[in-house]
Amino acid sequence: MTRKDAVLFDLSDTSVADASPDVATAPPVPDLDGATGDLPQPALAQAAELVNRRPSRLVRWFWASLTALIGAVVSVAAWDFTTGLIDRVPLLGWAITVGFAVALVLALLMVLRELAALSRLRRVETLRNSQPLLAADPAAGQTADATADLKAARRYVAGLERFYHGRKDLSWGLARLGERKGDIMDADALLHLAETELLAPLDVRARRVVEGGARQVATVTALVPLALADVVTALFTSLRMIRRIAEIYGGRSGFFSSWRLTRAVLAHLVTTGAVAVGDDLLEPVLGGSILSKLSRRFGEGLVNGALSARVGIAAMEVCRPMVFSKGHKPSTRKVIQSALTGLFSKDK
């Protein structure tokens, strides 16, 4: 047995020192788990992005000029028709003139209603964006000013009271909030009181609307064999559900306001990645492996119902004038379970 010579390493060698990795400059570890669940389904994600995509300036100018041109042509044709009819048959011509005047007044009233609905929707957005962020992070060097936070919370709660003033279904909650808010000297407690007294009853009603819409979509998809019936049902149910949720939280229904609200909901779905439904969400309804034993129509019914539930929850988050607190935010899994349990048995 021979003895081998020892090997020496010079630790002062700069090449060896430079070759050692630096933890500070290392790239971050990718988040493979993800908080958003499964990857979105391409078709649904693309459809939501297409609806939410803002048209180019050239397209907007084209539609604006085309609308103005059509309006001018229709106005001139109506004027020529009315004046010619007055010359030929005066009584009938004046009757048509009165009819046009009534239609014009009704059109102006509809425009005012749409403007009021858009204004109401902007008030909801303003309230939600003006909600004070009271959580301070001491680790990041942030300190919370209790006096400033309390003043901001009181201003926000006062705006919330003005927004819901006159609603009979919230009269009791407004009265309780008015009686107790003066005794609270903590901003978080004041916001929690406002959420409990004013928004918690509305959350219950909105959740029932979401569950009913998801149940309807799942039933029609599973039981109606007509082609495109599930697509039409899901579309109209989602639109009606969004409008109903907006009305519950204080919005007003209108064509342009509903379209803007629908785009906001779809944008929220795309942003949060909630346009996909995985087996983890359907497991509380179906059980372990029974999903693989269902027929194709029943499986599509469950998936469409779960997607409708997610659309409804996104509508609640968009239409609500206050951001959900940790204890009040509805669970997607529980909403889907409550909406779809009973439609399909778990028994094998």
MARKE-325792 format. One line per 8 residues: their letters; for each residue x, y, z of C-alpha. Coordinates in pm, 1 decimal. Layout:
residues N
a) X:Y:Z | ... $
This chain:
residues 348
mtrkdavl) 0.0:0.0:0.0 | 155.5:325.9:-114.6 | 91.4:666.4:37.3 | -38.9:927.7:-203.1 | 85.4:1283.0:-193.7 | -145.5:1545.4:-43.3 | -320.9:1790.3:-274.0 | -316.8:2158.3:-174.4 $
fdlsdtsv) -575.9:2418.5:-280.1 | -490.3:2787.3:-274.0 | -801.2:2961.3:-138.4 | -657.4:3300.4:-219.8 | -685.3:3227.3:-590.0 | -917.6:3490.0:-739.0 | -1039.7:3261.0:-1013.4 | -1171.1:3011.1:-761.5 $
adaspdva) -1328.4:3284.7:-548.6 | -1499.7:3442.4:-847.5 | -1638.8:3105.5:-954.6 | -1836.1:3065.8:-631.8 | -2205.9:3151.3:-674.6 | -2352.1:3465.0:-521.4 | -2686.7:3415.6:-349.4 | -2785.1:3779.0:-393.2 $
tappvpdl) -2752.2:3763.8:-771.0 | -2918.2:3424.4:-811.8 | -3242.9:3425.3:-1014.5 | -3565.4:3377.7:-818.0 | -3715.3:3033.9:-792.6 | -4023.6:3008.3:-1017.6 | -4356.4:2960.4:-841.5 | -4473.6:2628.5:-981.4 $
dgatgdlp) -4763.2:2587.2:-743.9 | -4930.2:2915.5:-826.8 | -5205.9:3074.4:-629.9 | -5440.0:3082.9:-924.0 | -5483.3:2708.4:-964.6 | -5478.7:2535.3:-1298.1 | -5376.5:2701.4:-1621.2 | -5660.7:2878.9:-1800.4 $
qpalaqaa) -5838.6:2704.9:-2080.3 | -5712.9:2866.9:-2402.2 | -6052.5:2911.4:-2567.1 | -6218.4:3074.8:-2268.0 | -5916.3:3290.5:-2190.9 | -5894.2:3410.0:-2550.7 | -6266.6:3488.2:-2559.3 | -6241.3:3692.4:-2241.2 $
elvnrrps) -5936.7:3877.2:-2371.0 | -6110.2:3953.3:-2701.0 | -6412.6:4099.5:-2525.4 | -6192.5:4299.5:-2289.5 | -5954.4:4420.2:-2561.2 | -5986.2:4791.0:-2635.5 | -6030.0:4867.8:-3008.2 | -5767.7:5071.7:-3187.0 $
rlvrwfwa) -5804.3:5444.2:-3244.1 | -5858.3:5391.3:-3617.1 | -6149.8:5153.9:-3549.8 | -6304.2:5396.6:-3300.4 | -6281.0:5683.6:-3547.6 | -6437.6:5466.3:-3817.5 | -6738.6:5371.4:-3606.2 | -6779.5:5729.4:-3483.1 $
sltaliga) -6781.7:5870.1:-3837.7 | -7013.1:5594.0:-3960.4 | -7256.7:5658.9:-3675.3 | -7255.4:6032.9:-3745.8 | -7313.3:5971.6:-4117.6 | -7604.0:5732.7:-4056.6 | -7755.8:5976.4:-3806.0 | -7737.3:6261.4:-4057.3 $
vvsvaawd) -7895.7:6051.4:-4333.3 | -8178.3:5933.3:-4107.5 | -8243.8:6287.1:-3980.6 | -8263.4:6435.5:-4332.0 | -8485.8:6150.0:-4452.4 | -8720.6:6192.5:-4155.2 | -8737.4:6568.8:-4212.0 | -8814.2:6531.6:-4584.4 $
fttglidr) -9074.1:6263.2:-4512.7 | -9249.8:6473.8:-4248.2 | -9253.3:6799.8:-4446.1 | -9371.6:6621.3:-4760.2 | -9649.8:6448.7:-4569.1 | -9758.7:6780.0:-4414.3 | -9788.6:6931.1:-4763.8 | -9995.3:6638.9:-4892.5 $
vpllgwai) -10203.3:6544.1:-4586.0 | -10164.1:6810.7:-4315.3 | -10350.5:6622.4:-4041.4 | -10153.6:6302.8:-4089.9 | -9829.9:6496.3:-4128.7 | -9873.3:6676.1:-3797.1 | -9964.2:6347.7:-3628.7 | -9639.5:6195.9:-3756.5 $
tvgfaval) -9454.6:6505.5:-3635.1 | -9596.7:6457.7:-3286.2 | -9492.3:6092.3:-3299.4 | -9136.2:6189.2:-3393.0 | -9131.0:6444.1:-3110.2 | -9245.6:6183.5:-2857.5 | -8982.7:5938.7:-2983.4 | -8715.4:6208.8:-2954.6 $
vlallmvl) -8816.4:6289.9:-2596.6 | -8810.1:5920.1:-2504.1 | -8466.5:5886.7:-2663.2 | -8340.7:6179.6:-2456.2 | -8482.2:6020.3:-2141.2 | -8306.0:5694.1:-2228.1 | -7980.0:5883.7:-2277.0 | -8022.8:6050.7:-1938.3 $
relaalsr) -8092.0:5712.1:-1781.7 | -7776.1:5567.9:-1936.2 | -7574.4:5864.3:-1811.9 | -7717.7:5816.3:-1462.4 | -7629.0:5446.1:-1472.6 | -7272.8:5523.9:-1582.8 | -7245.2:5788.5:-1312.3 | -7364.5:5539.3:-1052.5 $
lrrvetlr) -7108.3:5286.0:-1172.3 | -6832.0:5546.1:-1150.3 | -6938.8:5625.0:-793.6 | -6897.3:5258.2:-703.6 | -6550.3:5255.1:-858.6 | -6459.0:5578.0:-678.6 | -6570.3:5437.3:-344.1 | -6378.5:5114.2:-394.6 $
nsqpllaa) -6062.5:5295.8:-502.0 | -6085.3:5544.9:-215.1 | -6103.5:5278.1:53.9 | -5809.3:5342.9:288.2 | -5537.8:5080.4:310.7 | -5479.5:5053.8:682.0 | -5247.3:4754.9:706.3 | -4888.5:4861.3:782.5 $
dpaagqta) -4586.3:4638.1:739.0 | -4329.8:4698.4:1016.7 | -4077.3:4472.1:842.3 | -4081.5:4703.1:541.1 | -4040.5:5011.6:757.1 | -4405.7:5120.5:722.6 | -4577.9:5277.7:1020.5 | -4948.7:5342.9:1046.5 $
datadlka) -5072.4:5684.6:1160.5 | -5377.0:5596.6:1369.2 | -5522.8:5948.8:1353.6 | -5486.4:5977.2:975.7 | -5623.8:5626.7:924.8 | -5927.0:5699.4:1141.5 | -6000.8:6021.2:953.8 | -5972.5:5843.4:619.4 $
arryvagl) -6194.7:5560.2:741.8 | -6458.2:5805.3:864.6 | -6456.9:5988.4:531.6 | -6494.7:5660.6:348.0 | -6778.0:5538.3:573.7 | -6955.0:5873.7:532.6 | -6935.5:5833.9:154.6 | -7069.1:5480.5:187.8 $
erfyhgrk) -7363.1:5608.6:393.7 | -7441.9:5875.2:133.6 | -7426.3:5616.2:-141.3 | -7678.2:5385.6:29.8 | -7896.0:5662.1:173.7 | -8264.3:5605.0:103.2 | -8251.0:5228.2:53.2 | -8526.3:5068.5:259.3 $
dlswglar) -8356.2:4728.8:275.8 | -8053.3:4889.6:444.8 | -8237.5:5127.6:676.9 | -8175.6:4909.7:982.3 | -7806.2:4868.5:901.2 | -7766.1:5242.2:836.2 | -7932.1:5317.4:1170.0 | -7705.8:5076.8:1359.5 $
lgerkgdi) -7398.5:5214.5:1184.7 | -7500.6:5570.1:1270.9 | -7550.3:5478.7:1636.3 | -7222.4:5291.8:1684.7 | -6968.9:5463.5:1457.1 | -6916.7:5756.0:1696.4 | -6794.5:5524.8:1973.0 | -6529.5:5352.8:1759.3 $
mdadallh) -6178.9:5498.5:1765.9 | -6009.5:5231.7:1553.9 | -6007.5:5256.0:1175.1 | -6008.8:4881.5:1113.6 | -6299.7:4832.4:1352.8 | -6494.8:5112.5:1184.8 | -6450.0:4960.9:839.2 | -6539.6:4618.8:975.4 $
laetella) -6858.6:4761.7:1129.2 | -6956.8:4927.9:799.7 | -6894.7:4606.0:609.3 | -7094.6:4399.8:858.8 | -7394.5:4632.6:878.5 | -7421.9:4745.6:514.7 | -7249.6:4500.5:282.8 | -7288.4:4164.8:457.5 $
pldvrarr) -7667.1:4146.5:387.4 | -7600.9:4239.9:24.4 | -7333.1:3970.0:1.3 | -7587.4:3707.0:105.6 | -7832.2:3818.0:-164.7 | -7561.5:3835.2:-430.7 | -7436.0:3489.3:-340.7 | -7787.1:3348.1:-384.0 $
vveggarq) -7800.8:3503.1:-730.8 | -7464.9:3344.2:-817.8 | -7574.0:3003.7:-692.6 | -7901.0:3023.2:-886.4 | -7724.1:3119.7:-1208.3 | -7466.2:2842.4:-1175.6 | -7739.2:2587.5:-1102.0 | -7941.2:2696.7:-1405.7 $
vatvtalv) -7644.2:2677.0:-1642.3 | -7542.7:2334.3:-1511.5 | -7897.0:2197.7:-1544.0 | -7953.6:2323.9:-1898.8 | -7613.8:2199.7:-2015.9 | -7666.4:1854.3:-1868.1 | -8030.1:1795.2:-1965.5 | -8097.9:1990.8:-2286.5 $
plaladvv) -7953.3:1810.4:-2590.9 | -7996.9:2105.0:-2830.4 | -7684.8:2233.9:-2999.9 | -7550.1:2564.4:-2863.9 | -7818.9:2565.1:-2593.0 | -7553.0:2560.0:-2322.3 | -7363.1:2846.8:-2484.3 | -7672.0:3067.1:-2517.2 $
talftslr) -7787.0:2982.2:-2165.1 | -7446.3:3052.4:-2013.0 | -7419.9:3383.8:-2199.9 | -7761.5:3522.2:-2108.1 | -7745.8:3384.1:-1754.1 | -7408.2:3546.6:-1695.6 | -7526.9:3881.5:-1832.9 | -7843.3:3870.8:-1622.1 $
mirriaei) -7642.9:3763.0:-1318.0 | -7396.5:4050.9:-1357.5 | -7677.5:4306.1:-1394.4 | -7863.6:4166.1:-1094.3 | -7551.0:4172.0:-875.2 | -7482.5:4531.4:-980.4 | -7836.8:4629.2:-881.6 | -7798.3:4458.3:-543.4 $
yggrsgff) -7484.4:4657.6:-462.7 | -7636.5:4987.2:-574.1 | -7571.4:5005.4:-946.5 | -7833.5:5081.4:-1209.5 | -7902.6:4871.4:-1513.5 | -7839.9:5023.7:-1852.9 | -7709.0:4903.8:-2186.5 | -7376.0:5086.3:-2183.6 $
sswrltra) -7326.9:5048.0:-1808.9 | -7397.5:4674.5:-1835.2 | -7151.6:4640.9:-2122.5 | -6885.3:4831.7:-1932.0 | -6950.4:4624.0:-1622.9 | -6929.3:4300.5:-1822.6 | -6593.0:4404.7:-1964.2 | -6470.7:4488.6:-1613.9 $
vlahlvtt) -6577.4:4146.1:-1486.0 | -6405.7:3966.5:-1775.0 | -6093.3:4175.3:-1720.2 | -6097.6:4072.5:-1355.4 | -6129.1:3706.8:-1455.4 | -5835.7:3731.9:-1695.7 | -5623.6:3919.0:-1441.5 | -5682.4:3670.7:-1161.2 $
gavavgdd) -5657.7:3366.7:-1389.2 | -5998.5:3242.4:-1274.6 | -6117.8:3131.6:-1618.0 | -6032.6:2766.5:-1564.3 | -6196.9:2502.6:-1351.8 | -5995.6:2209.3:-1230.7 | -6088.6:1883.3:-1066.1 | -5995.3:2035.0:-729.5 $
llepvlgg) -6299.8:2263.9:-742.8 | -6537.9:1991.4:-857.0 | -6415.6:1735.8:-604.8 | -6628.0:1874.1:-315.9 | -6937.2:1825.3:-533.1 | -6856.7:1493.9:-697.9 | -6622.1:1313.1:-466.4 | -6292.7:1145.2:-547.0 $
silsklsr) -6293.5:977.2:-887.9 | -6657.5:990.4:-987.8 | -6584.7:1270.4:-1237.8 | -6435.3:1016.9:-1475.8 | -6757.6:809.4:-1461.5 | -6991.9:1088.8:-1560.7 | -7124.6:1128.3:-1911.6 | -6988.0:1403.8:-2129.6 $
rfgeglvn) -7299.2:1621.5:-2093.9 | -7304.9:1595.0:-1716.3 | -6935.3:1676.7:-1699.7 | -6985.9:1980.5:-1922.5 | -7277.3:2087.3:-1704.1 | -7061.5:2082.2:-1393.8 | -6778.6:2271.6:-1561.0 | -7011.4:2536.7:-1706.5 $
galsarvg) -7185.2:2576.5:-1372.5 | -6852.3:2620.7:-1195.5 | -6741.8:2877.8:-1453.7 | -7068.6:3067.7:-1407.1 | -7008.4:3068.4:-1032.0 | -6664.4:3217.1:-1087.7 | -6812.3:3484.4:-1314.4 | -7062.6:3569.6:-1041.0 $
iaamevcr) -6794.5:3595.2:-772.1 | -6588.1:3819.5:-999.8 | -6898.4:4036.0:-1051.8 | -6937.7:4062.6:-674.3 | -6578.4:4182.3:-640.6 | -6619.6:4437.6:-920.6 | -6963.0:4571.4:-817.6 | -6890.2:4589.9:-445.2 $
pmvfskgh) -6801.6:4942.7:-323.7 | -6571.7:4794.2:-57.7 | -6293.9:4542.4:-105.4 | -6367.7:4210.0:60.4 | -6202.3:4167.0:397.3 | -6044.0:3837.0:489.5 | -6346.4:3703.4:672.8 | -6614.6:3820.6:428.8 $
kpstrkvi) -6475.9:3712.8:91.8 | -6678.6:3420.3:-46.2 | -6495.7:3098.1:-116.8 | -6521.6:2983.5:-477.2 | -6520.8:2620.6:-370.2 | -6800.9:2669.6:-117.3 | -7015.4:2863.6:-363.5 | -6974.2:2592.2:-627.3 $
qsaltglf) -7047.7:2323.2:-371.6 | -7362.3:2499.4:-248.8 | -7481.6:2570.2:-603.6 | -7421.2:2228.1:-758.8 | -7471.9:1990.8:-466.9 | -7804.8:1814.4:-512.4 | -7804.9:1833.2:-890.8 | -7569.1:1536.5:-916.7 $
skdk) -7554.4:1257.1:-662.9 | -7225.7:1144.9:-514.4 | -7343.8:786.5:-494.1 | -7161.5:548.1:-724.0 $
